[in-house]
Amino acid sequence: MTVYIDTINMALMRSLLSKLSLIQISPKYLRPNGIVNSIPSSRYILQVETTEKCAIRTLRSAAFNNYEGVKLNAAQQTSAEPQQEVLENQHDLELAVTKETITKVNNQIEENSHGRLFAVIHFAGKQRRVTDGDLIMVEGTHPTNVGDVIRAEKVLLLGSRDFTLLGRPLLRPDLVRVEATVVEKSLTHTKTIFRNRRRKNYMRINFCRNHFSILRINCVRLEGLVDQRPEVEGVEGRIF
């Protein structure tokens, strides 16, 4: 496209030079010795401006025609290209990959080769990442006593070295088991609460201590295979 435009410009410049060369000088401006008398500048400038305007108008029309031709060719090429792409059905491939992954996870569970497990549990309004032997502090008053063993049933996630199981939003109780023992129940350190109102002669100082419990995580383990579900769910270990 660039070579074509340069060729047009050269042709237009040649036509412009030919038009300038055809400018005739009246005999009254010629001396007997062939020297040209002074030509009125206004008339000469008018002729030159007229020639330049014609050349500029020709250049613009040629450039516009060339642009329209290029745009038309681009539109034709675009219309010739396919507008739709046919996608292959990936369901069978995804299903095969899923089955292979589940088989690998189940093999690690059966052989107990998954290594150390960790879990994310929801306990007392907060989410905590725990593993075997961790100590967590739970604020608030709870009816448990020191030495009681409790089970965290809201398990959001369980992971190991090679795989991670995500709940939607919770994992099944028959699949994951997280147990903890209450090792201490006490009060927090004394907190000072100071209230003051400016220009009101109001000052108050209060002291506060909250209850808390310390739990030790006994175990984070898998109870069964990933793709196996019990015949009756939600009954074992429950009190109605």
QUIMOUR-V596057 format. One line per field, one symbol per residue. ss: DSSP state (h for helix, s for strand, l for the rest). psi: psi as a letter, one per 30 degrees, with the letter a starting at -180 (. if undefined). A space follows every 10 residues. Layout:
# QUIMOUR-V596057
ss=???
psi=???
This chain:
# QUIMOUR-V596057
ss=lhhhhhhhhh hhhhhhhhhh hlllllhhhs lllllsllll hhhhhhhhhh hhhhhhhhhh hhhhhhhhhh hhhhhhhhhh llllllllll hhhhhhhhhh hhhhhhhhhh hllllllsss sssllsssss slllsssssl llllllllss slllsssssl lllsssllll lllllsssss ssssssslll ssssssslll lsssssssll ssssssssss ssllllllll llllllllll
psi=eeeeeeeeee eeeeeeeeee ffkkkkffgk legfkklkkk eeeeeeeeee eeeeeeeeee eeeeeeeeee eeeeeeeeff lkfkkkkljg eeeeeeeeee eeeeeeeeee fhgfaklllj ljkhglkkkl akflkkkjkl kkfllkfkkl kjfijekkla eflkkklifl lkffekkjkl kjfkkakllk kkjkkkkkgf hjkkklkkkl klkkkkjekj lkfalegkkl ekkgekgkk.
